[in-house]
Amino acid sequence: MKPTQQYIKEFNDARDWSNPGSMKDLLLNMSEEIGEFWNVIKWVDVETQQRLIKENKGEAENFVGDILYLILKIAYLCDVDGKKAIDDVMAEYEKRFPVHLSKGNHGNKLAGGVDLK
């Protein structure tokens, strides 16, 4: 992950796009990308969503790529090691959502799910 984060930094540095003041715009861009992908699957049942994602795999790949790019750009602008960040979060999730309590359940405590946070 670190080499990819560095590549994204170099890509942006070469274009003078490494502006920490653009954070709110990057977050807005993420919302935009989520909305574009949501348009592929909105208002349909799970089975239809799965079929549409399969039929529009290019859209799904593009969405994942765009979001990963934005996440890793935000990471380097915040001086965050993306690998460390995901490792730390997964370690926290392992504690918050133990398999024996979480399997087949969601994590929303307010709706009866399990979250040991």
KEKOLVEX-167858 format. One record per residue (C-alpha): residue in three letters; y, x, z. Coordinates in steps of 0.05 Angstrom, whole numbers, plus 32768, in hexadecimal, padded with zeros to 4 digits. Layout:
N
alaYXZ ...
END
This chain:
117
met800080008000 lys803080398011 pro802E80557FC9 thr803E80107FAD gln807780077FDF gln8092804B7FCA tyr808B803A7F80 ile80B37FFA7F8B lys80E980217FB1 glu80EE80547F78 phe80F1801C7F44 asn812A7FFB7F6A asp814E803C7F7A ala814F804E7F30 arg8172800D7F21 asp81A1800E7F5E trp817D7FD07F78 ser816E7FEC7FBE asn81A67FC57FDF pro81977FB28027 gly81CE7F7D8020 ser81A17F577FF0 met81707F418026 lys81857EF88025 asp817F7EF87FDA leu81397F167FDD leu81247EE0800F leu81427EAA7FE2 asn811D7EC97FA7 met80DC7EC37FCE ser80EA7E787FD9 glu80F67E727F8F glu80B47E937F7D ile808F7E677FAF gly80B07E2A7F8F glu809A7E407F49 phe80527E477F5F trp80557E067F87 asn80687DE37F46 val80237DF47F2A ile7FFE7DD17F63 lys802D7D9F7F84 trp801A7D587F93 val7FD07D5F7F82 asp7F907D617FAB val7F6E7DA27FBE glu7F3A7D9E7F86 thr7F707D957F52 gln7F997DCE7F71 gln7F5D7DFC7F6A arg7F527DE87F22 leu7F9C7DF17F11 ile7F9D7E367F31 lys7F607E4B7F0A glu7F7E7E2F7EC9 asn7FC07E527ED8 lys7FA57E947EF3 gly7FDE7EBA7ED1 glu80107E917EF8 ala7FEB7E9F7F39 glu7FE77EEA7F2A asn80317EEB7F19 phe80437EC67F59 val801A7EF77F84 gly80397F327F60 asp80807F187F68 ile80767F097FB2 leu80557F4D7FC0 tyr808E7F707F9C leu80C27F4B7FC5 ile809C7F568007 leu80947FA17FFA lys80DD7FA67FE5 ile80F37F848025 ala80C47FB3804B tyr80E47FF38031 leu812A7FD78038 cys81197FC98082 asp80F7800D808A val80B57FE98099 asp807280088086 gly804F7FCE8063 lys80097FE78074 lys801A7FEF80BD ala803B7FAA80BE ile7FFD7F8680A1 asp7FCE7FAE80CD asp7FF67F9B810B val7FF97F5280F8 met7FAF7F4F80E9 ala7FA07F6E812E glu7FCC7F39814E tyr7FAA7F018125 glu7F667F1A813B lys7F7C7F0C8183 arg7FA17ECB8176 phe7F6B7EAC814A pro7F267EC18164 val7EEE7EAC8135 his7EC87E85816A leu7F057E588176 ser7F257E588132 lys7EED7E508100 gly7EF67E0F80DB asn7F377E018100 his7F807E0F80F1 gly7FB47E34811A asn7FE57DFD812A lys7FDF7DF18175 leu800C7DB48171 ala7FDA7D938142 gly7F9C7DA68169 gly7F917DEB814B val7F857E2E816D asp7FB97E648177 leu7FB37E8F81B5 lys7FFA7EA981AF 
END
